[in-house]
Amino acid sequence: PGRRRLILAAAGAVAALLVIWLLVSVFQPFAGESEGQTVAVKIPAGAGVAEIGELLAEEGVISNATFFEVRARLSGKADELYFGNHVFREGMSYSAALDELSRKPQKEVVTVAIPEGLSRSEAAEVVESAGIPGDYMKASVKSKLLNPNRYGAQGRAENLEGFLFPATYELGPGSDVNDLVAQQLEAFKDNIAGVDLRFAKSKNLNVYDVLTIASMVEREVSIPKEREIVSAVIYNRLNRGEPLFIDATTRFALDNWTEPLTESDLAVDSPYNTRTNAGLPPGPIGSPGLASIEAAAEPADTDVWLYVVKPGTCGEHDFSNNLDDHNAKVARYQEAQEAAGGSPTECP
């Protein structure tokens, strides 16, 4: 009897371990987010969950077709999977693969317009709203298509900020964020090739420096004709050793593009704080368009180095080449601000 009990206990233990193994295999509680290569897979119309599992296993998306089918049936999603073009990653969990299959796939070309000057985080929101699959922030960290160091970053670039050229892009069925980033980088290379950089180089500035200036110009200018003048202000302040006082760089450091900046925000300890640090910030604060890049490469021939918003306009600036004149214009702005009980600008 004792031996029999021992055998039964051992059998029970083996059965329990088998059940645990099956549960772990099916539900994958320790599976993290896949960082594998993207895989575009077309699910044939009429394919059952077993056939879908085999197809995904063959493509390396999942590890086991049988466990995938069990997981799908237990989740209740086995009969709710969409056919057509889907984008997966290698080594996905069954749950993540089912989530993708539960999304209605792209059937037509998707058009996405990336505005000029947006930071990566802002562009990511646009991309997500357009329904393009994938993690744009992750896809825009680095690429084999472009090495920032070849443009003068010298190890300063932590990602592709500044190189993600803003334009309207079309993506075919099955495309994802990696395809979009690839198009943006190719567009950047095509556009930068036609920019005359001789003046910037004469001031010991490289392409990465020009992109950094252009990204600030993009944020500061509302009226196109002011691009070259604001660029000149930046050049002149750099030449004088004066801080640039461009608060958009602080907004970039804080990833705050909409809320008012507080006094503590303006004093934030960051190399991107151009109130407390002289010189250029470490890199671009967004990806500028061609007009701002050209303005940053060749600024206006002027000695102005100060500016303030002109009251009664929509972002137009008053420029000065001396502090007394600038202070008088600031006083006029503040008077108009007080009279208006807020911003004295007039934008439609």
NORMOMO-V976664 format. One record per helix or strand. SS is the DSSP state (~ for helix, > for strand). FROM is the first residue (numbers start at 1). LEN is the number of residues. Records with the same first field share a line. If there is no record, write none. Layout:
# NORMOMO-V976664
SS = FROM-LEN / FROM-LEN
This chain:
# NORMOMO-V976664
~ = 2-26 / 49-10 / 65-11 / 94-8 / 120-10 / 136-4 / 148-4 / 177-16 / 198-5 / 207-14 / 224-17 / 247-8 / 263-4 / 290-8 / 323-18
> = 38-6 / 84-6 / 110-4 / 133-1 / 143-1 / 146-1 / 168-4 / 176-1 / 243-1 / 278-1 / 306-4 / 317-4
